[in-house]
Amino acid sequence: MQVFAPHEPNLKKIKRRQAVRFGVPVLVFSLLMALLVAAVYYAQQDERDENQAKLIADALWARQNIQFQVGGLINSLEALTNDPVLYPSSRMASSLNQLGRSSGELVAVFRGRELSPLVNIEEAFDEYDLEAVRQLISGAALQRVDSSLDGLVGPFLFRGRNYVVNVSIGQRGNAVTASLIDLDLMLERELPWWFAQDNQVELLDASGATLSRLIKASPGAGVYMHTTSLELGGLQFQLRVNSIQEGPRLFNYGITGALAFLLLLLLLSFVMLWRDSRRRLEIEARLEEEKLFRQSMQDSMAVGLRVWDLEGVIRYVNPAFCNMVGYKPDELIGVPQPLPYWPRKSTEEYKRLVADVISGNAPPEGFETVYQHKNGKLIDVLIVEAPLKDVRGSHTGWMSSVIDITDRKRSESLIAEQREKLQSASRFALVGEVASNIAHELNQPLATMVSYAQAGMNLSQRGGNVETYAQLFEKLRDQAQRAGRVVGSVQNLVRKRRPTRENVRVSDLIDSIRFMVNSTAMLHQVRLHFDIGTPNFDLYIDRIMVEQALVNLVKNASEAFTASQRIRNVWIKTRLLDHSFEFSVRDDGPGLSLNNAEKMFEALVSTKPDGLGLGLSLCRSVAESHGGRLKAEAVPTGGTCFTMDLPMAIKESMDGEQSVGAS
């Protein structure tokens, strides 16, 4: 016999062994990775420093080149202004044009204190723009003239571009020129193409605001940048150079890439080994936990479990089975037949029962039998046998689920006894309810028949003609037939039989209801209002039951008013919906008197002193027999509205009956 002794696995010891096994390789790998990272880092730093130093040298060269070129332009402008022969002559304009075409950044020149336009190099501005530029620079330029200071003033922003103005004053003070220099053109013309291809160049003012930007190939990468001061004609600028070159890459060198690739393979092998070891550890722990869980589940089950081997010997029992029969596991496991919990007088019968189980003839739905507790008490049990197979699928025995049903058998006996008593009482209650329903529903046709009989007696005293008597007898016959149909319909409703339906025109149905409720409305001084939306529509209903339900609703509404109410109205409305036909009866009475509106639909519940409490219950039954519902709602302005929704009045019934459409 195999005995399982569940224990908690020593996960800490397994993790410690795994750490020792992988500790040395992980340490060597970590050192190699650290050396590689350090080598790559220092190589990148050297490359970064070299590129930054080259960029700084290029930026200083660019600054010197711009200072030299712009300085030469300023000197040429001053020389032309100081030439007393050339300044007043017409050759001054041609010289300036030639100077502007050679320098590139000079776009216009103004002469004299009035700053009269002298040249517009290559038609850089039209007449109006040139005048606007003159007005823009005149204040700052004349301030320089008054101070007798040569040099640059600005910058000036005009139509999205920044300009500076070189003010040149002759030695005698009577010669003045204001030369407009385009900063964008200055960067573009004064920097060589190879420099602009490799760098993004920006010209900033003293505060750091961008005045001009030169981008030829692509914007700067923001890795190698240098900003240097730039002085032009007395104005302070900043020149920022942003190389388009990106930072050094990780694998620029073949040896570094190969080594990194090998280390990556080594890392992957370590990760795979680590994951495999970790997975094996988790599987072992999970198997151990599952084993403990199954053992705990079997021990905590309220259902008794028992395992037979193929020879009919018990190999396992759970605590619930032991508690059920009162024996310990060692008193049951491996014990030969007869077993101690078998009743002494039925030993041979139980041996045959076990033989049937071992041979596979036990019923799959289980069977009931009786066991004997150790204290001698008999217990009723339900046993379900299932084949037990090993991992290879071989049949090794049988698993029994044993349920103590002693209390259930006792309860079933008591329930059967109570059921007999309830059935006897319910038959008497059903007879009384049917009689009450019939009496309630017959009141209206019988009262109508009495009225017709009294009318016949009155006619006999006054000597009525034959036709009048014939009409009275015909109406008496109709009411008598109606009473018979009411009795049959109530019986069908009580017996849950299918209603007898027929095609009924909405206008005919409303006319019948109007005729039957007029006398009640006149008695209670109620005005009836009919709102018939679709009078020519044909319904598929049990006419008698629907008529009686609507008459009950109108009568209840007519009787709902208090004695103090002088204005009494009842509205009867029909409406054709998408999937049903709706009847509603609304009054302006005192409203609902029950806290729970659903209570009024229960049988024998009534708010009237002489009411039986069956009318609304019958109305709801009529609605439900047509697949619909009846609900009551309080009207915000006062009163109650009853709505009866009948889906099967226009839709196909559950038995395939077809509805009829509008005529």
Secondary structure, 3 states (H helix, E strand, C coil): CCCCCCCCCCHHHHHHHHHHHHHHHHHHHHHHHHHHHHHHHHHHHHHHHHHHHHHHHHHHHHHHHHHHHHHHHHHHHHHHHHCCCCCCCCHHHHHHHHHHHHHCCEEEEEECCCCEEEEEHHHCCCHHHHHHHHHHHHHHHHHHHHHCCCEEEEEEEECCEEEEEEEEECCCCCCEEEEEEEHHHHHHHHCCHHHHHHEEEEEECCCCCEEEEECCCCCCCCCCEEEEEEEECCEEEEEEEEECCCCCCCCCCHHHHHHHHHHHHHHHHHHHHHHHHHHHHHHHHHHHHHHHHHHHHHHHCCCEEEEEECCCCEEEECHHHHHHHCCCHHHCCCCCCCCCCCCHHHHHHHHHHHHHHHCCCCCCCCEEEEEECCCCCEEEEEEEEEEEECCCCCEEEEEEEEEECHHHHHHHHHHHHHHHHHHHHHHHHHHHHHHHHHHHHHHHHHHHHHHHHHHHHHHHHHCCCHHHHHHHHHHHHHHHHHHHHHHHHHHHHHCCCCCCCEEEEHHHHHHHHHHHHHHHHHHCCCEEEEEECCCCEEEEECHHHHHHHHHHHHHHHHCCCCCCCCCCEEEEEEEECCCCEEEEEEECCCCCCCCCHHHHHCCCCCCCCCCCCCHHHHHHHHHHHCCCEEEEEECCCCCEEEEEEEHHHCCCCCCCCCCCCEC
